[in-house]
């Protein structure tokens, strides 16, 4: 989809995010300003609707969400009038010490679904004395390790500091304990876990009089050299939920009742929950059974899980900066192509590097990233989906967060809790807004909308207002899209902002931005949008601006919602008697809606309204007669009719609708002559003789008649 008339995909390339002062970049920017024209209003709206993530209409950021979907939590849920969460990451502490026996007993009481997974590991550990469990965070590796040691009678268990260097592990297993555990051993490029390190530990353990064992858990990014790690396969979250609930309720019938609750069925119906989430939700269900937590508080568990997961991603140092940039990019490009998300995440990563060290050139590794590992870290999935492009439909490998709320939470967390990230994020978003790809520009607008909901003053001052004041219409359109989406996701004060900008005759670009935004958000506030656009038309003395206002009104008149269309239609009739500029707006907007509206919407609207004896039918006819009788709009109105006749060549429904409309347009001999000439001079889509449908339509034209307002039209 081109941004400018006549522009081809080959002509359009990605713009640079920022132009330096002076030099060829500034010259290119000046050339763009000279060539800059507003994008076609219908194409702009179509691009926005096509490229906005589906989650924006659901639980990305808008409205309240009930249910437990996505997110993460671990540890205990303390219930009362509100819910609080206590979290434990990997090992209980970062110092060595004996694990309390009470913790092992509690774990044994709720340990679910592990037996068949632990059994094969038991024989290997018994033989090798040392075992390395590898897996994603919070998949029960630590619990499995403890139960494995307990199954071998390796008690008590001593926890070893995960910051211990791998070469020093052999020195940590010389005590009296028979079981040793290292949770999430810290490794790195200069500090790998090697097979020889484990051999040294094994030799030390075998020298003991009593059998002793060591289990080491490592994450997805652990640096292992020659180590045959076991990839841990966790049990299902559903099994963990049932086991934890059973351990706390101890009443099978009551357990069944709790699991039958809609919110519990929703949880059980999803497979992407982490085990710690299942444990936390089981705790909340048990509290609900005891009456210490209400159903409303129970529904709050889901959003809290998501918020805590996101907070953890950005609060710790374990997640590499490049992966944090990927999480932010995925939040902005949720449900988009993975390759695009990864490409733009590296651009953001380079900006973060500049923030951390402005004296050094950013370094972005070309290879070495695993799609599977990245998506597992982000708790996202990849899938294939056909995407419509200007080159036709193509299959794309896409990615999206499993938790519907995750995208909005990531963006809010970074913006509100990590202000040092703002300079890089702002530079990145400004670059996205000038990208040559419509999807990228749209996502820049959606991201700005999410930020506006979290922090309206900063988002307006640092992003949206700058775009709206730009000399480039493309930037202004991004601002209009951002404001429309901000209103859709319940950001505050957007109508007041638009009202102020639309009435500001001294700031033409702010005014244009508001005019376009009203076309997009008008369906949610048709009275206010129409009134603002009508007021702008009354004060406008610029022909091009009048055209833009008419386009916005025409888009509202072409809306899918019948109540919205009816409200705009009534307003247009009122404008016919409200001065030249208002009359011009009404007629121009009506003609544009007829000529640009998709799928014969206004023709179909009249046919249905007429058969149902709705007042809209007579209102539409009044506007039709007015535009056909006004020489400034007659030709355009006839072109709309001509287009519909061509569609009727192979569409019987369109022919029937025209047979309903055309007779109602004849009020005089001149009207009949005009329509007969149109139908008689028409050529078929393939050229040559007039289409047969034109001859059939001529026969339905009635003799000249006076057409008073029908009685039901005033209702």
NUVEX-443526 format. One line per field, with one value per residue (C-alpha): x, y, z; residue in one letter. Coordinates in steps of 0.1 Angstrom, whole numbers, plus 5000, padded with zeros to 4 digits. Layout:
<rs>
px	X, ... .
py	Y, ... .
pz	Z, ... .
aa	A, ... .
</rs>
This chain:
<rs>
px	5000, 5015, 5016, 5015, 4996, 5017, 5043, 5054, 5069, 5102, 5103, 5098, 5126, 5130, 5137, 5165, 5153, 5169, 5186, 5217, 5221, 5234, 5248, 5230, 5205, 5191, 5189, 5169, 5146, 5139, 5132, 5107, 5090, 5085, 5071, 5051, 5013, 4987, 4981, 4947, 4923, 4907, 4941, 4954, 4924, 4927, 4964, 4957, 4929, 4951, 4982, 4968, 4974, 4942, 4950, 4944, 4907, 4909, 4932, 4964, 4958, 4921, 4895, 4895, 4904, 4890, 4906, 4941, 4960, 4997, 5021, 5042, 5043, 5059, 5060, 5032, 5000, 4990, 4953, 4931, 4914, 4940, 4964, 5002, 5029, 5062, 5087, 5116, 5140, 5159, 5178, 5163, 5194, 5227, 5247, 5255, 5234, 5213, 5178, 5152, 5135, 5101, 5106, 5113, 5082, 5060, 5074, 5068, 5031, 5024, 5049, 5028, 5035, 5072, 5075, 5076, 5100, 5123, 5125, 5148, 5171, 5174, 5194, 5217, 5224, 5230, 5256, 5273, 5269, 5265, 5236, 5230, 5194, 5189, 5157, 5137, 5132, 5104, 5098, 5103, 5140, 5148, 5118, 5127, 5163, 5152, 5128, 5155, 5179, 5152, 5144, 5180, 5179, 5206, 5195, 5201, 5205, 5229, 5224, 5255, 5259, 5251, 5278, 5304, 5329, 5326, 5362, 5355, 5325, 5346, 5356, 5319, 5309, 5333, 5310, 5287, 5257, 5248, 5228, 5240, 5221, 5232, 5202, 5208, 5246, 5261, 5282, 5298, 5322, 5351, 5335, 5320, 5308, 5331, 5330, 5363, 5348, 5321, 5347, 5365, 5333, 5325, 5359, 5354, 5320, 5332, 5358, 5331, 5322, 5285, 5271, 5266, 5252, 5252, 5225, 5231, 5204, 5212, 5192, 5188, 5218, 5243, 5278, 5284, 5315, 5314, 5286, 5259, 5230, 5196, 5169, 5142, 5106, 5082, 5048, 5017, 5006, 4972, 4987, 5005, 4973, 4953, 4980, 4986, 4948, 4944, 4971, 4954, 4917, 4917, 4880, 4876, 4840, 4850, 4880, 4858, 4835, 4865, 4879, 4845, 4845, 4847, 4880, 4895, 4882, 4898, 4931, 4929, 4921, 4954, 4988, 5012, 5011, 5043, 5043, 5047, 5016, 4997, 5009, 4999, 4965, 4959, 4967, 4942, 4915, 4920, 4917, 4885, 4872, 4879, 4861, 4892, 4893, 4864, 4857, 4868, 4901, 4905, 4900, 4928, 4953, 4958, 4968, 4991, 5009, 5016, 5028, 5052, 5066, 5073, 5089, 5112, 5124, 5136, 5146, 5172, 5206, 5202, 5183, 5208, 5203, 5198, 5170, 5154, 5154, 5137, 5110, 5103, 5103, 5079, 5056, 5055, 5052, 5032, 5015, 5039, 5066, 5093, 5121, 5107, 5105, 5141, 5154, 5140, 5149, 5186, 5180, 5167, 5196, 5221, 5203, 5205, 5243, 5246, 5228, 5251, 5283, 5280, 5317, 5317, 5301, 5272, 5281, 5252, 5261, 5249, 5245, 5242, 5206, 5182, 5146, 5134, 5154, 5143, 5107, 5109, 5124, 5097, 5069, 5059, 5051, 5057, 5031, 5026, 4999, 4990, 4994, 4980, 5006, 5007, 5025, 4997, 4992, 5024, 5029, 5048, 5063, 5049, 5054, 5032, 5032, 5011, 4998, 4974, 4982, 5020, 5026, 5010, 5026, 5061, 5057, 5043, 5070, 5099, 5084, 5073, 5098, 5130, 5132, 5169, 5156, 5134, 5160, 5168, 5131, 5121, 5148, 5137, 5100, 5108, 5127, 5098, 5074, 5094, 5099, 5088, 5066, 5030, 5030, 5060, 5045, 5013, 5030, 5049, 5015, 5000, 5031, 5028, 4991, 5000, 5025, 4999, 4976, 5003, 5017, 4998, 5019, 5052, 5039, 5023, 5053, 5080, 5063, 5028, 5030, 5063, 5048, 5017, 5038, 5060, 5063, 5057, 5021, 5034, 5044, 5011, 4993, 5013, 5002, 4965, 4967, 4984, 4956, 4929, 4944, 4950, 4913, 4905, 4927, 4912, 4939, 4926, 4917, 4920, 4887, 4898, 4931, 4914, 4889, 4916, 4937, 4908, 4898, 4933, 4935, 4971, 4985, 4976, 4994, 4978, 4945, 4951, 4961, 4928, 4908, 4922, 4920, 4882, 4877, 4892, 4877, 4845, 4825, 4830, 4819, 4799, 4782, 4813, 4834, 4808, 4803, 4840, 4845, 4815, 4829, 4862, 4845, 4828, 4861, 4882, 4891, 4915, 4903, 4927, 4917, 4880, 4887, 4904, 4875, 4850, 4871, 4869, 4831, 4828, 4846, 4822, 4793, 4808, 4812, 4800, 4777, 4742, 4736, 4768, 4759, 4724, 4737, 4761, 4734, 4711, 4739, 4746, 4710, 4711, 4743, 4725, 4708, 4738, 4757, 4779, 4808, 4786, 4765, 4797, 4809, 4777, 4776, 4813, 4813, 4782, 4797, 4830, 4812, 4793, 4824, 4850, 4829, 4836, 4811, 4782, 4776, 4754, 4735, 4728, 4719, 4692, 4677, 4674, 4661, 4635, 4622, 4620, 4604, 4632, 4636, 4672, 4659, 4643, 4673, 4696, 4673, 4673, 4710, 4711, 4687, 4707, 4741, 4726, 4711, 4743, 4766, 4797, 4789, 4767, 4795, 4810, 4775, 4769, 4803, 4792, 4760, 4781, 4803, 4774, 4759, 4791, 4790, 4754, 4766, 4775, 4758, 4720, 4717, 4733, 4708, 4679, 4693, 4696, 4661, 4650, 4672, 4669, 4632, 4633, 4658, 4634, 4616, 4616, 4620, 4656, 4663, 4649, 4669, 4701, 4698, 4687, 4718, 4740, 4726, 4724, 4759, 4775, 4798, 4804, 4835, 4849, 4840, 4816, 4778, 4760, 4756, 4723, 4717, 4717, 4688, 4668, 4675, 4662, 4628, 4623, 4628, 4594, 4578, 4586, 4568, 4566, 4582, 4569, 4585, 4570, 4551, 4575, 4605, 4600, 4602 .
py	5000, 5032, 5062, 5087, 5085, 5070, 5057, 5021, 4997, 4998, 5036, 5035, 5026, 5028, 5063, 5071, 5076, 5110, 5135, 5152, 5189, 5197, 5172, 5150, 5136, 5171, 5176, 5144, 5155, 5188, 5169, 5147, 5178, 5192, 5159, 5152, 5148, 5134, 5097, 5088, 5088, 5054, 5037, 5051, 5038, 5004, 5002, 5010, 4984, 4957, 4962, 4969, 4937, 4918, 4920, 4958, 4951, 4926, 4924, 4941, 4972, 4980, 4973, 4949, 4913, 4885, 4851, 4839, 4841, 4842, 4859, 4844, 4840, 4818, 4812, 4819, 4838, 4857, 4863, 4888, 4919, 4920, 4895, 4898, 4876, 4864, 4853, 4829, 4827, 4794, 4788, 4801, 4822, 4830, 4815, 4779, 4763, 4733, 4733, 4731, 4697, 4714, 4728, 4693, 4679, 4706, 4700, 4663, 4669, 4688, 4672, 4663, 4645, 4642, 4605, 4592, 4619, 4615, 4577, 4575, 4602, 4583, 4554, 4578, 4599, 4568, 4557, 4590, 4608, 4641, 4653, 4685, 4695, 4721, 4739, 4771, 4792, 4782, 4747, 4729, 4720, 4728, 4709, 4679, 4680, 4680, 4652, 4632, 4636, 4627, 4595, 4584, 4591, 4618, 4638, 4664, 4685, 4714, 4743, 4756, 4793, 4795, 4821, 4794, 4790, 4756, 4748, 4752, 4730, 4700, 4720, 4725, 4688, 4677, 4682, 4659, 4663, 4635, 4657, 4688, 4712, 4742, 4760, 4780, 4779, 4811, 4805, 4827, 4829, 4830, 4808, 4778, 4746, 4719, 4681, 4681, 4702, 4675, 4647, 4663, 4666, 4629, 4618, 4637, 4622, 4587, 4591, 4595, 4566, 4572, 4578, 4615, 4632, 4666, 4680, 4712, 4731, 4755, 4778, 4781, 4803, 4784, 4780, 4743, 4726, 4688, 4684, 4659, 4678, 4663, 4685, 4687, 4680, 4695, 4681, 4700, 4731, 4715, 4685, 4709, 4729, 4698, 4685, 4718, 4723, 4688, 4693, 4725, 4717, 4680, 4677, 4661, 4673, 4709, 4706, 4696, 4726, 4749, 4734, 4738, 4776, 4795, 4811, 4777, 4761, 4789, 4782, 4745, 4751, 4767, 4750, 4779, 4785, 4781, 4757, 4785, 4802, 4769, 4768, 4805, 4800, 4768, 4789, 4815, 4789, 4774, 4808, 4814, 4781, 4794, 4827, 4848, 4860, 4872, 4862, 4897, 4892, 4858, 4874, 4898, 4870, 4868, 4904, 4903, 4872, 4890, 4922, 4902, 4882, 4914, 4931, 4902, 4903, 4939, 4940, 4913, 4912, 4876, 4886, 4899, 4934, 4921, 4899, 4927, 4947, 4917, 4916, 4953, 4948, 4918, 4939, 4965, 4939, 4912, 4891, 4904, 4886, 4872, 4884, 4919, 4918, 4905, 4931, 4960, 4946, 4948, 4984, 4991, 4971, 4994, 5024, 5009, 5004, 5040, 5049, 5028, 5040, 5068, 5068, 5033, 5022, 4997, 4961, 4938, 4902, 4889, 4853, 4833, 4839, 4809, 4815, 4787, 4800, 4836, 4827, 4804, 4832, 4856, 4830, 4834, 4811, 4811, 4803, 4806, 4829, 4843, 4881, 4904, 4928, 4952, 4923, 4899, 4873, 4858, 4832, 4847, 4831, 4852, 4854, 4865, 4865, 4836, 4860, 4884, 4912, 4908, 4933, 4962, 4953, 4952, 4986, 5001, 4986, 4999, 5033, 5039, 5019, 5023, 5060, 5055, 5035, 5063, 5081, 5049, 5040, 5074, 5074, 5039, 5049, 5080, 5059, 5034, 5063, 5071, 5036, 5028, 4999, 5006, 4979, 4994, 5029, 5016, 4997, 5029, 5046, 5017, 5017, 5054, 5049, 5023, 5047, 5075, 5054, 5049, 5084, 5108, 5140, 5124, 5105, 5136, 5159, 5134, 5117, 5125, 5163, 5162, 5140, 5162, 5194, 5178, 5192, 5157, 5145, 5110, 5119, 5137, 5106, 5086, 5111, 5108, 5070, 5072, 5094, 5073, 5041, 5059, 5067, 5031, 5018, 5043, 5068, 5099, 5133, 5124, 5140, 5173, 5172, 5167, 5194, 5219, 5210, 5210, 5245, 5258, 5278, 5289, 5254, 5238, 5205, 5200, 5208, 5183, 5156, 5161, 5161, 5127, 5114, 5122, 5100, 5071, 5075, 5092, 5060, 5059, 5095, 5105, 5135, 5152, 5142, 5155, 5188, 5194, 5187, 5209, 5237, 5234, 5236, 5268, 5285, 5271, 5292, 5267, 5245, 5216, 5216, 5216, 5185, 5168, 5176, 5162, 5130, 5125, 5131, 5107, 5080, 5084, 5082, 5049, 5034, 4998, 5009, 5018, 5041, 5060, 5064, 5075, 5102, 5116, 5115, 5136, 5160, 5164, 5173, 5200, 5214, 5220, 5250, 5263, 5285, 5279, 5262, 5238, 5230, 5223, 5200, 5180, 5175, 5168, 5143, 5126, 5123, 5110, 5084, 5072, 5071, 5059, 5038, 5001, 4974, 4997, 5005, 5036, 5018, 4988, 5011, 5029, 4996, 4982, 5015, 5018, 4982, 4988, 5022, 5038, 5076, 5072, 5062, 5096, 5114, 5096, 5105, 5142, 5143, 5124, 5149, 5178, 5166, 5157, 5192, 5210, 5214, 5213, 5177, 5163, 5146, 5130, 5118, 5103, 5085, 5068, 5056, 5045, 5024, 5007, 4999, 4982, 4962, 4952, 4936, 4904, 4910, 4906, 4921, 4953, 4954, 4950, 4978, 5002, 4994, 5006, 5037, 5051, 5057, 5077, 5101, 5112, 5143, 5161, 5156, 5168, 5141, 5114, 5127, 5128, 5092, 5079, 5095, 5080, 5045, 5048, 5060, 5035, 5009, 4975, 4968, 4951, 4980, 4979, 4980, 4992, 4964, 4947, 4957, 4994, 4987, 4969, 4998, 5024, 5007, 5013, 5051, 5066, 5095, 5129, 5133, 5154, 5136, 5149, 5137, 5104, 5103, 5078, 5099, 5124, 5098 .
pz	5000, 4989, 5011, 4982, 4949, 4921, 4945, 4938, 4963, 4945, 4949, 4986, 5010, 5047, 5060, 5084, 5119, 5124, 5100, 5111, 5109, 5075, 5050, 5025, 5051, 5057, 5019, 5016, 5044, 5026, 4994, 5013, 5027, 4992, 4978, 5010, 5006, 5029, 5024, 5010, 5040, 5031, 5025, 5058, 5078, 5061, 5070, 5106, 5109, 5091, 5112, 5147, 5168, 5176, 5213, 5213, 5209, 5238, 5267, 5255, 5275, 5274, 5300, 5329, 5324, 5344, 5345, 5350, 5318, 5314, 5338, 5365, 5403, 5427, 5465, 5489, 5484, 5515, 5514, 5533, 5520, 5492, 5476, 5481, 5465, 5479, 5453, 5454, 5424, 5420, 5452, 5484, 5491, 5475, 5504, 5513, 5540, 5549, 5534, 5563, 5566, 5568, 5533, 5520, 5538, 5524, 5489, 5492, 5501, 5469, 5446, 5415, 5384, 5389, 5399, 5363, 5353, 5383, 5382, 5351, 5366, 5399, 5384, 5365, 5396, 5417, 5391, 5383, 5417, 5398, 5376, 5357, 5350, 5322, 5315, 5314, 5345, 5369, 5354, 5387, 5382, 5418, 5432, 5410, 5422, 5459, 5454, 5435, 5464, 5488, 5468, 5472, 5509, 5504, 5535, 5547, 5516, 5516, 5492, 5476, 5465, 5428, 5424, 5433, 5405, 5388, 5395, 5432, 5434, 5446, 5477, 5486, 5488, 5516, 5546, 5564, 5541, 5517, 5493, 5476, 5454, 5432, 5419, 5387, 5387, 5374, 5343, 5317, 5289, 5313, 5338, 5321, 5337, 5322, 5323, 5342, 5370, 5374, 5373, 5402, 5422, 5414, 5426, 5459, 5465, 5459, 5485, 5511, 5534, 5528, 5493, 5486, 5455, 5438, 5415, 5396, 5378, 5350, 5328, 5290, 5286, 5307, 5293, 5293, 5279, 5275, 5300, 5292, 5308, 5312, 5297, 5323, 5311, 5337, 5345, 5334, 5353, 5356, 5375, 5398, 5404, 5413, 5436, 5455, 5458, 5472, 5498, 5510, 5508, 5517, 5507, 5472, 5467, 5476, 5453, 5424, 5431, 5430, 5398, 5382, 5387, 5354, 5363, 5372, 5340, 5321, 5338, 5332, 5296, 5289, 5287, 5289, 5326, 5347, 5376, 5401, 5387, 5392, 5428, 5434, 5418, 5439, 5470, 5459, 5452, 5487, 5502, 5483, 5497, 5532, 5525, 5530, 5493, 5472, 5436, 5425, 5442, 5427, 5393, 5401, 5403, 5365, 5360, 5390, 5376, 5343, 5361, 5383, 5354, 5335, 5365, 5369, 5333, 5336, 5373, 5373, 5356, 5345, 5313, 5288, 5275, 5239, 5251, 5270, 5238, 5221, 5248, 5241, 5204, 5207, 5229, 5201, 5173, 5190, 5163, 5136, 5116, 5139, 5114, 5116, 5154, 5157, 5131, 5150, 5184, 5174, 5164, 5199, 5214, 5196, 5211, 5246, 5241, 5232, 5264, 5285, 5268, 5243, 5236, 5220, 5188, 5193, 5186, 5176, 5170, 5136, 5145, 5177, 5187, 5189, 5180, 5202, 5232, 5227, 5225, 5255, 5275, 5264, 5270, 5234, 5206, 5169, 5143, 5105, 5092, 5058, 5057, 5030, 5015, 4986, 4967, 4975, 5003, 5018, 5045, 5075, 5106, 5134, 5171, 5200, 5238, 5253, 5279, 5262, 5287, 5284, 5256, 5274, 5307, 5291, 5276, 5307, 5329, 5308, 5304, 5340, 5361, 5340, 5330, 5319, 5290, 5277, 5255, 5236, 5234, 5221, 5194, 5184, 5182, 5162, 5137, 5135, 5127, 5096, 5084, 5049, 5060, 5070, 5097, 5114, 5114, 5127, 5156, 5165, 5169, 5189, 5212, 5218, 5226, 5253, 5267, 5267, 5287, 5313, 5313, 5291, 5298, 5289, 5259, 5245, 5251, 5240, 5211, 5199, 5199, 5181, 5154, 5151, 5146, 5120, 5085, 5071, 5068, 5074, 5109, 5115, 5105, 5130, 5156, 5145, 5147, 5181, 5195, 5180, 5195, 5228, 5230, 5221, 5250, 5275, 5277, 5295, 5280, 5243, 5232, 5249, 5231, 5197, 5204, 5213, 5182, 5158, 5168, 5166, 5133, 5140, 5141, 5108, 5114, 5148, 5132, 5104, 5129, 5148, 5117, 5107, 5142, 5143, 5113, 5132, 5166, 5156, 5156, 5194, 5198, 5166, 5181, 5193, 5162, 5137, 5156, 5158, 5121, 5112, 5133, 5116, 5082, 5092, 5101, 5073, 5043, 5028, 5000, 5008, 5044, 5035, 5014, 5044, 5066, 5040, 5038, 5076, 5076, 5046, 5065, 5094, 5070, 5056, 5091, 5096, 5125, 5114, 5144, 5136, 5099, 5108, 5132, 5106, 5079, 5101, 5106, 5069, 5062, 5089, 5073, 5040, 5056, 5076, 5052, 5021, 5038, 5058, 5027, 5008, 5035, 5035, 4997, 4993, 5022, 5008, 4973, 4987, 5007, 4976, 4954, 4979, 5002, 4999, 4987, 4977, 5014, 5008, 4980, 5001, 5030, 5010, 4997, 5032, 5047, 5020, 5024, 5061, 5058, 5078, 5078, 5066, 5031, 5026, 5040, 5016, 4987, 4997, 4996, 4963, 4947, 4961, 4948, 4914, 4911, 4922, 4892, 4914, 4924, 4896, 4877, 4908, 4918, 4883, 4885, 4917, 4900, 4870, 4892, 4908, 4874, 4864, 4896, 4887, 4855, 4873, 4907, 4907, 4942, 4931, 4902, 4925, 4948, 4918, 4907, 4942, 4942, 4906, 4904, 4937, 4921, 4893, 4902, 4869, 4832, 4836, 4862, 4840, 4810, 4830, 4842, 4808, 4793, 4819, 4813, 4776, 4771, 4795, 4780, 4796, 4816, 4785, 4762, 4733, 4736, 4768, 4793, 4793, 4829, 4818, 4795, 4822, 4846, 4821, 4821, 4858, 4856, 4863, 4845, 4860, 4893, 4924, 4953, 4986, 5018, 5027, 5060, 5077, 5067, 5095, 5122 .
aa	X, X, X, X, X, X, X, X, X, X, X, X, X, X, X, X, X, X, X, X, X, X, X, X, X, X, X, X, X, X, X, X, X, X, X, X, X, X, X, X, X, X, X, X, X, X, X, X, X, X, X, X, X, X, X, X, X, X, X, X, X, X, X, X, X, X, X, X, X, X, X, X, X, X, X, X, X, X, X, X, X, X, X, X, X, X, X, X, X, X, X, X, X, X, X, X, X, X, X, X, X, X, X, X, X, X, X, X, X, X, X, X, X, X, X, X, X, X, X, X, X, X, X, X, X, X, X, X, X, X, X, X, X, X, X, X, X, X, X, X, X, X, X, X, X, X, X, X, X, X, X, X, X, X, X, X, X, X, X, X, X, X, X, X, X, X, X, X, X, X, X, X, X, X, X, X, X, X, X, X, X, X, X, X, X, X, X, X, X, X, X, X, X, X, X, X, X, X, X, X, X, X, X, X, X, X, X, X, X, X, X, X, X, X, X, X, X, X, X, X, X, X, X, X, X, X, X, X, X, X, X, X, X, X, X, X, X, X, X, X, X, X, X, X, X, X, X, X, X, X, X, X, X, X, X, X, X, X, X, X, X, X, X, X, X, X, X, X, X, X, X, X, X, X, X, X, X, X, X, X, X, X, X, X, X, X, X, X, X, X, X, X, X, X, X, X, X, X, X, X, X, X, X, X, X, X, X, X, X, X, X, X, X, X, X, X, X, X, X, X, X, X, X, X, X, X, X, X, X, X, X, X, X, X, X, X, X, X, X, X, X, X, X, X, X, X, X, X, X, X, X, X, X, X, X, X, X, X, X, X, X, X, X, X, X, X, X, X, X, X, X, X, X, X, X, X, X, X, X, X, X, X, X, X, X, X, X, X, X, X, X, X, X, X, X, X, X, X, X, X, X, X, X, X, X, X, X, X, X, X, X, X, X, X, X, X, X, X, X, X, X, X, X, X, X, X, X, X, X, X, X, X, X, X, X, X, X, X, X, X, X, X, X, X, X, X, X, X, X, X, X, X, X, X, X, X, X, X, X, X, X, X, X, X, X, X, X, X, X, X, X, X, X, X, X, X, X, X, X, X, X, X, X, X, X, X, X, X, X, X, X, X, X, X, X, X, X, X, X, X, X, X, X, X, X, X, X, X, X, X, X, X, X, X, X, X, X, X, X, X, X, X, X, X, X, X, X, X, X, X, X, X, X, X, X, X, X, X, X, X, X, X, X, X, X, X, X, X, X, X, X, X, X, X, X, X, X, X, X, X, X, X, X, X, X, X, X, X, X, X, X, X, X, X, X, X, X, X, X, X, X, X, X, X, X, X, X, X, X, X, X, X, X, X, X, X, X, X, X, X, X, X, X, X, X, X, X, X, X, X, X, X, X, X, X, X, X, X, X, X, X, X, X, X, X, X, X, X, X, X, X, X, X, X, X, X, X, X, X, X, X, X, X, X, X, X, X, X, X, X, X, X, X, X, X, X, X, X, X, X, X, X, X, X, X, X, X, X, X, X, X, X, X, X, X, X, X, X, X, X, X, X, X, X, X, X, X, X, X, X, X, X, X, X, X, X, X, X, X, X, X, X, X, X, X, X, X, X, X, X, X, X, X, X, X .
</rs>
